[in-house]
Amino acid sequence: MVELKPGQLVRSLAGRDKGKHYLVLQEINQRTVLLVDGYSRPLAKPKKKNKAHLQHYDRRADLGEPDGTDKLCDSRLIRLIKELAPVEGTPNEEV
């Protein structure tokens, strides 16, 4: 399995959320990660998803400094995903 880092952009390939972009919040184990998007999956309620059902991109966002100076919030997640997600109509980048 591919190792997904916190802040990495992913897209769902299976399930009701197919095609939706998320940021990885945390890797739970070798097969599962917690995902957030700021809308339907805010920081308070991350989505648990199997890595096999995700397309990962070679794009990462800095989710904050270890000293807590840049607080992570849902509105910041939304902005980061908009900046990182590929634009519709362009070829998808697969890694």
Secondary structure as UniProt FT lines:
FT   TURN            6..7
FT   STRAND          8..12
FT   TURN            16..19
FT   STRAND          21..27
FT   STRAND          32..36
FT   TURN            43..44
FT   STRAND          47..50
FT   HELIX           51..53
FT   STRAND          54..60
FT   TURN            66..67
FT   HELIX           74..84
FT   TURN            88..89
//
